[in-house]
Amino acid sequence: MEQRDEKLWRIAQHRASFRRNLYSFIVVILFLWAIWWFTSGEDYMDDRRGVPWPCWVMLGWGIGLAFQYFKAYHGNKQTLAEEEYKKLKNQQDV
């Protein structure tokens, strides 16, 4: 059995988790927009009153999803610190 790199395994888990949450986000948001449309969407189009309530759900959940994306695809503090250390080390060697 092949030994796996723990750092890569954690990154893979974060990315898989992000994708699952993204798919859930899409499905739930589409469902909420459908509920909104069939209950008050046509009235809203006539009156133009306020912001549709699914926007607030999208905003809140979307902010959390954005943070999860950055963690999954742009590293964590330790990885960033390691990269900065390597840059400084290379500058010092020059």
ZIQUI-V469378 format. One record per residue. RES is the residue in one letter. NEAR is the number of other ideal C-beta (glycine too) atoms within 12 Angstrom. Layout:
RES&NEAR / RES&NEAR
//
This chain:
M&3 / E&6 / Q&7 / R&12 / D&10 / E&10 / K&15 / L&14 / W&14 / R&19 / I&22 / A&17 / Q&18 / H&25 / R&22 / A&16 / S&20 / F&25 / R&19 / R&17 / N&25 / L&23 / Y&15 / S&18 / F&27 / I&18 / V&15 / V&21 / I&27 / L&17 / F&16 / L&24 / W&22 / A&16 / I&17 / W&25 / W&18 / F&13 / T&15 / S&19 / G&19 / E&11 / D&15 / Y&20 / M&12 / D&9 / D&11 / R&9 / R&12 / G&12 / V&13 / P&25 / W&21 / P&26 / C&17 / W&16 / V&23 / M&23 / L&17 / G&18 / W&23 / G&21 / I&15 / G&19 / L&27 / A&20 / F&18 / Q&26 / Y&21 / F&18 / K&24 / A&25 / Y&19 / H&18 / G&20 / N&19 / K&12 / Q&14 / T&20 / L&15 / A&13 / E&15 / E&16 / E&15 / Y&14 / K&14 / K&14 / L&13 / K&12 / N&11 / Q&10 / Q&9 / D&8 / V&7
//
